Amino acid sequence: MKLEKIDLNKHDTYKVSKLIYETDATLFDFFYRDKHKAIQKIERLVRAGNNTMGYERIIVVTPDNNNQVLGVLLYSCGQGEENKINILLENLNCLDVLKFKVMDWLEKYFLADLKENDFYLASLAVAEKCRGKGIGSFIIQKALIIAKEHEFERAVLEVDVDNKGAYKLYKRLGFTIFNKKSINWFNNEKGVFHMECKLK
């Protein structure tokens, strides 16, 4: 396996967008109620760049011998950002812009308090048929190496409070909880643990 920056000419951006969608399917389904439509919107932003889902922030895992996307990491460096309205307007209709701005607001509520020297693992996903094969661990381990090489002080991520499998994986790889945020979402608690891995 290899980890590399996404190449819009050789990697399947629809599949990458589908994996990003799966990291927060409940939220996208609430706003779109149509998985394919939501993935298409994400793909537009992936291909456009210069936004929180832009290709500049995406790393993919592929086999050594082809460009098939097995997993994806969407990351950012330093303090959290929002989608710029002009980028959204250039790539989406007005209603979609409104939806993505509301999603930005909701995501910002759950976002960990990031510092300038943080490497933020915003979304990490593995293709369904590839799960259980160590790809998630591979992505995180490589991401931590990249973060150390660029002298970040810590790696930060969020994990849903009910995602016990992911929580165990992150804990095993050196992440610890430093905060929790939750809200009552239509009579259900929606919440995340903020986890960090100190790099220095």
C-alpha positions in Angstrom: 0.0 0.0 0.0 1.0 3.6 -0.5 -0.2 6.9 0.8 -0.2 9.8 -1.6 -1.8 13.2 -2.3 -4.9 12.8 -4.4 -4.3 13.3 -8.2 -7.5 14.5 -9.9 -6.4 12.9 -13.2 -5.8 9.4 -11.9 -7.8 8.8 -8.7 -11.6 8.3 -8.7 -12.9 11.5 -7.1 -16.4 10.2 -6.9 -15.2 7.3 -4.7 -13.1 9.7 -2.6 -16.2 11.9 -2.1 -18.3 8.9 -1.2 -15.8 8.0 1.5 -15.9 11.6 2.8 -19.7 11.4 2.8 -19.6 8.2 4.9 -17.6 9.9 7.7 -20.7 12.1 8.4 -23.5 10.4 6.5 -26.2 11.3 9.1 -25.5 15.0 8.6 -25.4 14.8 4.8 -28.6 12.7 4.8 -30.4 15.2 7.0 -29.7 18.0 4.4 -29.9 16.0 1.2 -31.9 12.8 1.8 -30.2 11.6 -1.4 -26.8 9.9 -1.0 -25.8 10.2 -4.6 -26.7 13.9 -4.8 -24.8 14.7 -1.6 -21.7 12.8 -3.0 -21.9 14.8 -6.2 -21.9 18.1 -4.2 -18.9 16.9 -2.2 -17.1 15.9 -5.4 -17.6 19.4 -6.8 -15.9 20.8 -3.8 -13.1 18.2 -3.8 -12.3 19.0 -7.5 -12.6 22.8 -7.0 -10.1 23.0 -4.2 -9.5 26.0 -1.9 -12.1 24.8 0.6 -12.4 22.5 3.6 -13.0 19.5 1.3 -10.6 20.6 -1.5 -8.1 18.2 -3.1 -5.2 20.1 -1.5 -6.2 18.5 1.8 -6.8 15.0 0.7 -4.5 12.0 0.9 -5.5 8.6 -0.5 -4.3 5.0 0.1 -3.9 2.9 -3.0 -2.4 -0.5 -3.7 1.2 -0.4 -4.9 0.3 -1.6 -8.4 -2.7 0.6 -9.3 -4.7 3.7 -8.5 -7.7 2.1 -6.8 -8.7 4.2 -3.8 -8.8 2.0 -0.6 -9.0 4.8 1.9 -8.9 8.5 2.4 -7.7 11.1 4.8 -9.0 14.7 4.8 -6.8 16.9 6.9 -6.0 20.5 7.8 -3.1 22.2 9.5 -3.5 24.7 12.3 -6.7 26.3 13.4 -10.1 25.3 11.9 -11.4 27.0 8.9 -14.8 27.5 7.3 -15.7 27.2 3.6 -15.3 30.6 1.9 -18.6 31.8 0.5 -17.2 32.7 -2.9 -15.8 29.2 -3.5 -19.2 27.7 -2.6 -21.0 30.2 -4.9 -18.7 29.3 -7.8 -19.5 25.6 -7.4 -22.9 25.1 -5.9 -26.4 26.7 -6.2 -27.7 29.1 -3.6 -29.6 26.4 -1.6 -26.6 24.2 -1.5 -24.4 27.1 -0.3 -26.8 27.6 2.5 -26.8 23.9 3.4 -23.0 23.8 3.5 -22.8 26.9 5.6 -25.2 25.4 8.1 -23.1 22.2 8.1 -20.0 24.4 8.6 -21.6 25.9 11.7 -22.7 22.5 13.1 -19.2 21.0 12.4 -17.6 24.0 14.1 -19.6 23.4 17.2 -18.2 19.8 17.4 -14.7 20.8 16.3 -11.9 20.4 18.8 -10.2 23.6 19.9 -7.3 23.6 17.5 -4.0 25.4 17.9 -1.6 26.8 15.3 0.7 23.8 15.5 -2.0 21.1 15.3 -2.3 18.5 12.5 -6.1 17.9 12.3 -7.3 14.6 10.9 -10.8 15.9 9.8 -12.1 12.8 8.1 -10.7 9.3 7.8 -12.5 6.5 5.9 -11.7 3.1 4.5 -13.6 1.5 1.6 -16.2 -1.0 2.9 -14.7 -4.0 1.2 -11.2 -3.1 2.6 -12.2 -2.7 6.3 -10.5 -4.9 8.8 -7.3 -5.2 6.8 -5.2 -2.6 8.7 -5.8 0.3 6.3 -7.1 2.6 8.9 -4.1 2.0 11.1 -1.8 2.5 8.1 -3.4 5.9 7.3 -3.0 7.1 10.9 0.6 5.8 11.3 1.6 7.5 8.1 -0.3 10.7 9.0 1.6 10.9 12.3 4.9 10.5 10.5 4.0 13.3 8.1 2.9 15.5 11.1 6.2 14.9 12.9 8.2 15.6 9.8 6.5 19.0 9.5 7.1 19.6 13.2 3.5 19.8 14.3 3.1 19.5 18.1 0.1 17.2 18.2 -2.3 15.3 15.9 -6.0 15.9 16.7 -9.2 14.1 15.7 -12.8 13.6 16.7 -14.6 10.3 17.1 -18.3 9.7 17.6 -19.0 8.7 21.2 -20.8 5.6 20.0 -18.0 4.5 17.6 -16.3 2.1 19.9 -14.2 0.4 17.1 -12.6 3.7 15.9 -12.1 4.8 19.5 -10.2 1.6 20.3 -8.1 2.0 17.2 -7.1 5.6 18.0 -6.3 4.8 21.6 -4.1 1.9 20.5 -2.2 4.2 18.2 -1.5 6.7 21.0 -4.4 9.1 21.0 -6.1 10.1 24.3 -9.3 12.0 25.0 -9.0 15.6 26.1 -12.6 16.8 25.7 -16.1 15.8 24.7 -18.9 17.8 23.0 -22.5 16.7 22.5 -25.9 18.0 21.7 -29.4 16.6 21.8 -30.2 15.9 18.1 -33.9 15.0 17.6 -34.1 13.2 20.9 -30.7 11.5 20.4 -27.4 12.5 21.7 -24.9 13.4 19.0 -21.5 13.7 20.4 -17.8 13.3 19.9 -14.7 12.7 21.9 -11.8 15.0 21.0 -8.6 13.0 20.9 -5.0 14.0 20.7 -1.6 12.4 20.1 1.3 14.5 21.3 4.1 14.6 18.8 6.7 16.5 20.8 
